[in-house]
Amino acid sequence: MKLLQLTELTLLASTFILIAGDINPHPGPAPTIIETPKLHFKARRLSVVHLNIRSLLGKIDELKSIIGNSKGADIITFSETWLTDQIEDRQDRQGKIGGGVAIFVRNGLQYIERKDLQNKNEAIWIQINCTRCKPLVVGCLHRPPNTPIDGFLEQFNDSLSKIDSSYSEIILGDFNIDFLNSKEKNANSERRKLKGITDLYDLKQLINSPTRITVNSKTLIDLIFTNIKHKVVDSGSKDFGLSDHSMVYCVVKSGLIKVPPRVIEFRSFRSYNKQSFIKDLKNVPWHVAFNDTSDLDSCVSTWNKLFLDVAEEHPPTKTRKMRGRPIP
């Protein structure tokens, strides 16, 4: 009986709450709709990105969501993938656990792996063969913080020396060398040594803002070097919250060539006068075309000449250059 009375009182109280209208029967924070970030670039050319992911498999679902909801990148490179032996296409840190670099290439892009460029560095190299343009070599590197700078740069220089000087190059990754204006002598020394190597091969660094921000520091250690800076239409960094590093990217003109203009011929009717044209046609001595009817080809040729002589004075023939169209 007491339980029944309690239930009736509860129902009565709930009814009064609903009648009041200004009390939510299910109080609590309003549901928040989290929008999945999108990987989107202003320019739609060949896009190349890099991210120090710190465990690729552990964040693969988030990556699929970001890439799947975007126009996406053509080439995605990762450092600190932390992959296992179950993944074959990878380049791991030699003799140590952790680390690792990987490259994902969009379906349809023709590429080959440049194993001749690999050495003791934690790096992977590929060559993209685009139609009607120079081959593009893409390298993804990672230098762990405790790796001696001189040994890393020696191996880096060895890889660069094997690339044909006429090829385009985009080299990106986590170099763990701060390119911001640091007051630390060690950081400045490492930056000068790396810049000395890249200057030797005419490579320019594209990223200007910090790529790793902590409570106590801001550093620019995720870098992009290229020898085709004049073809770069967009570059920068984006933070998707997947790592303590920002994603760096560049978009370059690639696969397109300048098509020479084509010349078209047309008749200009800008000053055409129908009555004047008909009058001039009536004054043509057409009988000349039929002096020798035994030779039909000669008659047709003469008639055409008489007609075109008048036509050139009324809707004259002109030429104009038009923008060339690339062959599919």
Secondary structure, DSSP 8 states (H G I E B T S, - for coil): -HHHHHHHHHHHHHHHHHHH-SS-SS-S-------------SS-SEEEEEEE-S-SGGGHHHHHHHHHTSS--SEEEEE-----TT--S-B--TTSSS--EEEEE-TT--EEE-GGG--SSEEEEEEE--TTS--EEEEEEE--TTS-HHHHHHHHHHHHHTS-TTSEEEEEEE-----S----HHHHHHHHHHHHHHHHTT-EE---S-SEE-SS-EE--EEEEES-GGGEEEEEEE--SSSSB-EEEEEE--S------EEEEEE--TT--HHHHHHHHHTS-GGGGGS-TT-HHHHHHHHHHHHHHHHTTSS-EEEEEE------
